[in-house]
Amino acid sequence: MSTEPSSIQSSTAELNTAESITAQAGPARPGEGAVVGGGNTLTITRMFEAPRDLVFQAWTDPDQLTQWWGPEHLHTPRESVTVEPHVGGTWAATMVMDDGGQEFPTSAKFTSIDPPNGFVLHDEPNEFFPFASQLRVDFEEVGGGTRMTIVQHFDTESFDFGDSILGWGTSLEKLRRLLAV
């Protein structure tokens, strides 16, 4: 993979400190969980019984992304999704409350991409997150499946990850169901 942002490197190192808070995001399976480190970084690990290529494609194929992106009780309309999987390309999606209510748009740029090993996205501040963020997603072949590691870093001193952990947990369970088909 190309060089990762230094803030991701330093934040990942913080995850090994005694100050890290461990929390579970979704059903417990061996080797899975979520760790908050340094107050501004969340690392989530998930195992999938699917080849690495298929897990990577679920993130980069708009038709698949709409089937799993967003927590329970939200959906992502296909017309809201843009994925341009190259450095400088856009990754965008809008989650919508199932009751037709509030929308939650996100738009990021690929700063690194190495199919099917992973990618890094950079998101500028918006109305929901008043600070920039970086999302790194790595895919590793393990046995006949894939270990996916997500590192979400916010450019702020601290961030309340409570809703994020729950949201990622249910979204990734939707991804697990999609890949099981």
Secondary structure, DSSP 4 states (H G I P E B T S, - for coil): -PPPPHHHHHHHHHTTSTT-EEE--SS--TT-EEEEETTTEEEEEEEESS-HHHHHHHHH-HHHHHHH-S-TTEE--GGG-EE--STT-EEEEEEEETTS--EEEEEEEEEEEETTTEEEEEE---SS-SS-EEEEEEEEEETTEEEEEEEEEESSS----HHHHHHHHHHHHHHHHHHH-
